[in-house]
Amino acid sequence: MANHLHPLDDVLMALADPTRRAVIQRLGRGPVSVGELAGPFPITLPSFMKHVRTLESSGLIHTIKSGRVRTCTLNKARLALVNDWLAEQRLIWEDRTDRLEQTLDHLKETP
Protein backbone atom coordinates (compact mmCIF):
# COMPACT_ATOMS: atom_id res chain seq x y z
CA MET A 1 0.00 0.00 0.00
CA ALA A 2 2.88 2.40 0.65
CA ASN A 3 3.53 2.80 -3.07
CA HIS A 4 -0.02 4.12 -3.53
CA LEU A 5 0.11 6.86 -0.90
CA HIS A 6 1.20 9.67 -3.20
CA PRO A 7 -1.44 9.03 -5.90
CA LEU A 8 -4.07 8.52 -3.21
CA ASP A 9 -3.07 11.82 -1.60
CA ASP A 10 -3.51 13.58 -4.95
CA VAL A 11 -6.95 12.06 -5.45
CA LEU A 12 -8.13 12.83 -1.92
CA MET A 13 -6.91 16.42 -2.14
CA ALA A 14 -8.74 16.84 -5.43
CA LEU A 15 -11.92 15.40 -3.91
CA ALA A 16 -11.67 17.67 -0.86
CA ASP A 17 -13.40 20.51 -2.72
CA PRO A 18 -17.21 20.42 -3.13
CA THR A 19 -17.06 21.92 -6.64
CA ARG A 20 -14.66 19.22 -7.80
CA ARG A 21 -16.81 16.51 -6.18
CA ALA A 22 -19.83 17.87 -8.06
CA VAL A 23 -17.84 17.77 -11.31
CA ILE A 24 -16.87 14.14 -10.65
CA GLN A 25 -20.49 13.31 -9.87
CA ARG A 26 -21.66 14.89 -13.14
CA LEU A 27 -18.95 13.13 -15.17
CA GLY A 28 -20.17 9.84 -13.73
CA ARG A 29 -23.07 10.16 -16.18
CA GLY A 30 -20.72 10.55 -19.15
CA PRO A 31 -18.29 12.93 -20.89
CA VAL A 32 -19.26 16.58 -21.17
CA SER A 33 -17.70 19.84 -22.33
CA VAL A 34 -16.06 22.23 -19.88
CA GLY A 35 -18.67 24.85 -20.76
CA GLU A 36 -21.51 22.52 -19.84
CA LEU A 37 -19.74 21.47 -16.65
CA ALA A 38 -19.12 25.07 -15.61
CA GLY A 39 -22.72 26.17 -16.23
CA PRO A 40 -24.24 25.38 -12.83
CA PHE A 41 -21.41 26.96 -10.82
CA PRO A 42 -21.46 30.65 -9.83
CA ILE A 43 -17.77 31.15 -10.65
CA THR A 44 -15.87 32.52 -13.61
CA LEU A 45 -14.63 30.16 -16.31
CA PRO A 46 -10.94 30.80 -15.43
CA SER A 47 -11.69 29.88 -11.80
CA PHE A 48 -13.56 26.79 -12.93
CA MET A 49 -10.63 25.80 -15.14
CA LYS A 50 -8.42 25.69 -12.03
CA HIS A 51 -10.71 22.97 -10.70
CA VAL A 52 -10.52 21.12 -14.02
CA ARG A 53 -6.71 21.29 -13.98
CA THR A 54 -6.62 20.00 -10.41
CA LEU A 55 -8.85 17.07 -11.30
CA GLU A 56 -6.80 16.37 -14.40
CA SER A 57 -3.47 16.53 -12.58
CA SER A 58 -4.78 14.09 -9.98
CA GLY A 59 -5.72 11.72 -12.78
CA LEU A 60 -9.42 11.74 -11.94
CA ILE A 61 -10.39 13.16 -15.32
CA HIS A 62 -9.00 13.37 -18.83
CA THR A 63 -9.64 16.27 -21.16
CA ILE A 64 -9.52 16.29 -24.94
CA LYS A 65 -9.67 19.44 -27.02
CA SER A 66 -11.40 19.28 -30.38
CA GLY A 67 -11.47 22.66 -32.06
CA ARG A 68 -12.65 25.14 -29.46
CA VAL A 69 -14.38 22.55 -27.27
CA ARG A 70 -12.63 20.81 -24.40
CA THR A 71 -14.40 17.63 -23.30
CA CYS A 72 -13.89 16.05 -19.88
CA THR A 73 -14.11 12.33 -19.17
CA LEU A 74 -14.05 10.61 -15.78
CA ASN A 75 -11.21 8.17 -15.11
CA LYS A 76 -13.10 5.59 -13.06
CA ALA A 77 -9.94 3.54 -12.51
CA ARG A 78 -8.46 6.42 -10.53
CA LEU A 79 -11.50 6.48 -8.25
CA ALA A 80 -10.75 2.82 -7.55
CA LEU A 81 -7.72 4.01 -5.54
CA VAL A 82 -10.09 5.58 -3.03
CA ASN A 83 -12.38 2.58 -3.04
CA ASP A 84 -9.47 0.18 -2.47
CA TRP A 85 -8.06 2.29 0.36
CA LEU A 86 -11.46 2.57 2.04
CA ALA A 87 -11.95 -1.20 1.72
CA GLU A 88 -8.59 -1.77 3.44
CA GLN A 89 -9.53 0.63 6.23
CA ARG A 90 -12.93 -1.01 6.63
CA LEU A 91 -11.28 -4.43 7.06
CA ILE A 92 -8.85 -3.07 9.63
CA TRP A 93 -11.61 -1.48 11.70
CA GLU A 94 -13.94 -4.45 11.40
CA ASP A 95 -11.13 -6.68 12.68
CA ARG A 96 -10.49 -4.29 15.57
CA THR A 97 -14.12 -4.08 16.57
CA ASP A 98 -14.48 -7.88 16.30
CA ARG A 99 -11.53 -8.32 18.65
CA LEU A 100 -12.95 -5.75 21.05
CA GLU A 101 -16.29 -7.53 21.02
CA GLN A 102 -14.56 -10.85 21.74
CA THR A 103 -12.63 -9.31 24.62
CA LEU A 104 -15.77 -7.78 26.11
CA ASP A 105 -17.66 -11.05 25.76
CA HIS A 106 -14.77 -12.84 27.46
CA LEU A 107 -14.80 -10.30 30.31
CA LYS A 108 -18.53 -10.77 30.79
CA GLU A 109 -18.08 -14.54 31.04
CA THR A 110 -15.30 -14.44 33.66
CA PRO A 111 -16.40 -14.03 37.25
C-alpha positions in Angstrom: 0.0 0.0 0.0 2.9 2.4 0.7 3.5 2.8 -3.1 0.0 4.1 -3.5 0.1 6.9 -0.9 1.2 9.7 -3.2 -1.4 9.0 -5.9 -4.1 8.5 -3.2 -3.1 11.8 -1.6 -3.5 13.6 -5.0 -6.9 12.1 -5.5 -8.1 12.8 -1.9 -6.9 16.4 -2.1 -8.7 16.8 -5.4 -11.9 15.4 -3.9 -11.7 17.7 -0.9 -13.4 20.5 -2.7 -17.2 20.4 -3.1 -17.1 21.9 -6.6 -14.7 19.2 -7.8 -16.8 16.5 -6.2 -19.8 17.9 -8.1 -17.8 17.8 -11.3 -16.9 14.1 -10.6 -20.5 13.3 -9.9 -21.7 14.9 -13.1 -18.9 13.1 -15.2 -20.2 9.8 -13.7 -23.1 10.2 -16.2 -20.7 10.6 -19.1 -18.3 12.9 -20.9 -19.3 16.6 -21.2 -17.7 19.8 -22.3 -16.1 22.2 -19.9 -18.7 24.9 -20.8 -21.5 22.5 -19.8 -19.7 21.5 -16.6 -19.1 25.1 -15.6 -22.7 26.2 -16.2 -24.2 25.4 -12.8 -21.4 27.0 -10.8 -21.5 30.6 -9.8 -17.8 31.1 -10.6 -15.9 32.5 -13.6 -14.6 30.2 -16.3 -10.9 30.8 -15.4 -11.7 29.9 -11.8 -13.6 26.8 -12.9 -10.6 25.8 -15.1 -8.4 25.7 -12.0 -10.7 23.0 -10.7 -10.5 21.1 -14.0 -6.7 21.3 -14.0 -6.6 20.0 -10.4 -8.9 17.1 -11.3 -6.8 16.4 -14.4 -3.5 16.5 -12.6 -4.8 14.1 -10.0 -5.7 11.7 -12.8 -9.4 11.7 -11.9 -10.4 13.2 -15.3 -9.0 13.4 -18.8 -9.6 16.3 -21.2 -9.5 16.3 -24.9 -9.7 19.4 -27.0 -11.4 19.3 -30.4 -11.5 22.7 -32.1 -12.6 25.1 -29.5 -14.4 22.6 -27.3 -12.6 20.8 -24.4 -14.4 17.6 -23.3 -13.9 16.1 -19.9 -14.1 12.3 -19.2 -14.0 10.6 -15.8 -11.2 8.2 -15.1 -13.1 5.6 -13.1 -9.9 3.5 -12.5 -8.5 6.4 -10.5 -11.5 6.5 -8.3 -10.7 2.8 -7.6 -7.7 4.0 -5.5 -10.1 5.6 -3.0 -12.4 2.6 -3.0 -9.5 0.2 -2.5 -8.1 2.3 0.4 -11.5 2.6 2.0 -12.0 -1.2 1.7 -8.6 -1.8 3.4 -9.5 0.6 6.2 -12.9 -1.0 6.6 -11.3 -4.4 7.1 -8.8 -3.1 9.6 -11.6 -1.5 11.7 -13.9 -4.5 11.4 -11.1 -6.7 12.7 -10.5 -4.3 15.6 -14.1 -4.1 16.6 -14.5 -7.9 16.3 -11.5 -8.3 18.6 -13.0 -5.7 21.0 -16.3 -7.5 21.0 -14.6 -10.9 21.7 -12.6 -9.3 24.6 -15.8 -7.8 26.1 -17.7 -11.1 25.8 -14.8 -12.8 27.5 -14.8 -10.3 30.3 -18.5 -10.8 30.8 -18.1 -14.5 31.0 -15.3 -14.4 33.7 -16.4 -14.0 37.2 
